[in-house]
Amino acid sequence: MRGIQALFVRRDEVEEAWKWVDSITEAWAADRDAPKPYQAGTWGPVASVP
C-alpha cells in the first residue's frame, strides 16, 4: 500500500463529500417529517401507504 495514492482519498475529496452529506442532514433537520423507521424486509413505513 505504500506509495499507492489511488488507495487513499485526498483531503479535498473528503471535505467535498462531507459538504454533500451535511446538506442532506441539514435538510432532514429542517424537515418536520423525519425519515420513518420500518422493519427490514417490509415494503416500508406504514405512513407511506396511501
PyMOL CGO cylinders between C-alpha atoms (Angstrom):
from pymol import cmd
from pymol.cgo import CYLINDER

trace = [
    CYLINDER, 0.00, 0.00, 0.00, 2.96, 2.29, 0.41, 0.3, 1, 1, 1, 1, 1, 1,
    CYLINDER, 2.96, 2.29, 0.41, 3.10, 4.95, -2.21, 0.3, 1, 1, 1, 1, 1, 1,
    CYLINDER, 3.10, 4.95, -2.21, -0.10, 3.90, -3.99, 0.3, 1, 1, 1, 1, 1, 1,
    CYLINDER, -0.10, 3.90, -3.99, -2.10, 7.12, -3.74, 0.3, 1, 1, 1, 1, 1, 1,
    CYLINDER, -2.10, 7.12, -3.74, -5.04, 5.61, -5.62, 0.3, 1, 1, 1, 1, 1, 1,
    CYLINDER, -5.04, 5.61, -5.62, -5.88, 3.60, -2.48, 0.3, 1, 1, 1, 1, 1, 1,
    CYLINDER, -5.88, 3.60, -2.48, -6.48, 6.74, -0.43, 0.3, 1, 1, 1, 1, 1, 1,
    CYLINDER, -6.48, 6.74, -0.43, -8.84, 9.69, -0.57, 0.3, 1, 1, 1, 1, 1, 1,
    CYLINDER, -8.84, 9.69, -0.57, -7.36, 13.18, -0.62, 0.3, 1, 1, 1, 1, 1, 1,
    CYLINDER, -7.36, 13.18, -0.62, -8.37, 15.72, 2.00, 0.3, 1, 1, 1, 1, 1, 1,
    CYLINDER, -8.37, 15.72, 2.00, -10.19, 17.93, -0.53, 0.3, 1, 1, 1, 1, 1, 1,
    CYLINDER, -10.19, 17.93, -0.53, -12.24, 14.92, -1.66, 0.3, 1, 1, 1, 1, 1, 1,
    CYLINDER, -12.24, 14.92, -1.66, -13.22, 14.13, 1.92, 0.3, 1, 1, 1, 1, 1, 1,
    CYLINDER, -13.22, 14.13, 1.92, -14.23, 17.74, 2.55, 0.3, 1, 1, 1, 1, 1, 1,
    CYLINDER, -14.23, 17.74, 2.55, -16.40, 17.80, -0.58, 0.3, 1, 1, 1, 1, 1, 1,
    CYLINDER, -16.40, 17.80, -0.58, -18.04, 14.52, 0.42, 0.3, 1, 1, 1, 1, 1, 1,
    CYLINDER, -18.04, 14.52, 0.42, -18.88, 15.94, 3.85, 0.3, 1, 1, 1, 1, 1, 1,
    CYLINDER, -18.88, 15.94, 3.85, -20.41, 19.06, 2.26, 0.3, 1, 1, 1, 1, 1, 1,
    CYLINDER, -20.41, 19.06, 2.26, -22.74, 16.76, 0.35, 0.3, 1, 1, 1, 1, 1, 1,
    CYLINDER, -22.74, 16.76, 0.35, -23.61, 14.71, 3.46, 0.3, 1, 1, 1, 1, 1, 1,
    CYLINDER, -23.61, 14.71, 3.46, -24.06, 17.85, 5.56, 0.3, 1, 1, 1, 1, 1, 1,
    CYLINDER, -24.06, 17.85, 5.56, -26.57, 19.24, 3.07, 0.3, 1, 1, 1, 1, 1, 1,
    CYLINDER, -26.57, 19.24, 3.07, -28.65, 16.09, 3.47, 0.3, 1, 1, 1, 1, 1, 1,
    CYLINDER, -28.65, 16.09, 3.47, -28.55, 16.11, 7.27, 0.3, 1, 1, 1, 1, 1, 1,
    CYLINDER, -28.55, 16.11, 7.27, -29.40, 19.83, 7.34, 0.3, 1, 1, 1, 1, 1, 1,
    CYLINDER, -29.40, 19.83, 7.34, -32.41, 19.18, 5.11, 0.3, 1, 1, 1, 1, 1, 1,
    CYLINDER, -32.41, 19.18, 5.11, -33.55, 16.37, 7.39, 0.3, 1, 1, 1, 1, 1, 1,
    CYLINDER, -33.55, 16.37, 7.39, -33.15, 18.62, 10.45, 0.3, 1, 1, 1, 1, 1, 1,
    CYLINDER, -33.15, 18.62, 10.45, -35.22, 21.37, 8.80, 0.3, 1, 1, 1, 1, 1, 1,
    CYLINDER, -35.22, 21.37, 8.80, -37.96, 18.97, 7.73, 0.3, 1, 1, 1, 1, 1, 1,
    CYLINDER, -37.96, 18.97, 7.73, -40.66, 18.21, 10.27, 0.3, 1, 1, 1, 1, 1, 1,
    CYLINDER, -40.66, 18.21, 10.27, -41.22, 14.81, 8.71, 0.3, 1, 1, 1, 1, 1, 1,
    CYLINDER, -41.22, 14.81, 8.71, -38.12, 12.88, 9.68, 0.3, 1, 1, 1, 1, 1, 1,
    CYLINDER, -38.12, 12.88, 9.68, -37.46, 9.54, 7.96, 0.3, 1, 1, 1, 1, 1, 1,
    CYLINDER, -37.46, 9.54, 7.96, -39.84, 6.91, 9.31, 0.3, 1, 1, 1, 1, 1, 1,
    CYLINDER, -39.84, 6.91, 9.31, -38.35, 3.70, 10.69, 0.3, 1, 1, 1, 1, 1, 1,
    CYLINDER, -38.35, 3.70, 10.69, -39.62, 0.32, 9.49, 0.3, 1, 1, 1, 1, 1, 1,
    CYLINDER, -39.62, 0.32, 9.49, -38.74, -3.35, 9.79, 0.3, 1, 1, 1, 1, 1, 1,
    CYLINDER, -38.74, -3.35, 9.79, -36.21, -4.85, 7.42, 0.3, 1, 1, 1, 1, 1, 1,
    CYLINDER, -36.21, -4.85, 7.42, -37.78, -6.97, 4.70, 0.3, 1, 1, 1, 1, 1, 1,
    CYLINDER, -37.78, -6.97, 4.70, -41.04, -4.98, 4.64, 0.3, 1, 1, 1, 1, 1, 1,
    CYLINDER, -41.04, -4.98, 4.64, -42.35, -2.65, 1.93, 0.3, 1, 1, 1, 1, 1, 1,
    CYLINDER, -42.35, -2.65, 1.93, -41.62, 0.41, 4.02, 0.3, 1, 1, 1, 1, 1, 1,
    CYLINDER, -41.62, 0.41, 4.02, -43.17, 2.51, 6.75, 0.3, 1, 1, 1, 1, 1, 1,
    CYLINDER, -43.17, 2.51, 6.75, -46.93, 2.40, 7.28, 0.3, 1, 1, 1, 1, 1, 1,
    CYLINDER, -46.93, 2.40, 7.28, -47.04, 6.19, 6.71, 0.3, 1, 1, 1, 1, 1, 1,
    CYLINDER, -47.04, 6.19, 6.71, -46.03, 5.65, 3.08, 0.3, 1, 1, 1, 1, 1, 1,
    CYLINDER, -46.03, 5.65, 3.08, -49.11, 3.57, 2.26, 0.3, 1, 1, 1, 1, 1, 1,
    CYLINDER, -49.11, 3.57, 2.26, -51.83, 5.77, 0.67, 0.3, 1, 1, 1, 1, 1, 1,
]
cmd.load_cgo(trace, "trace")
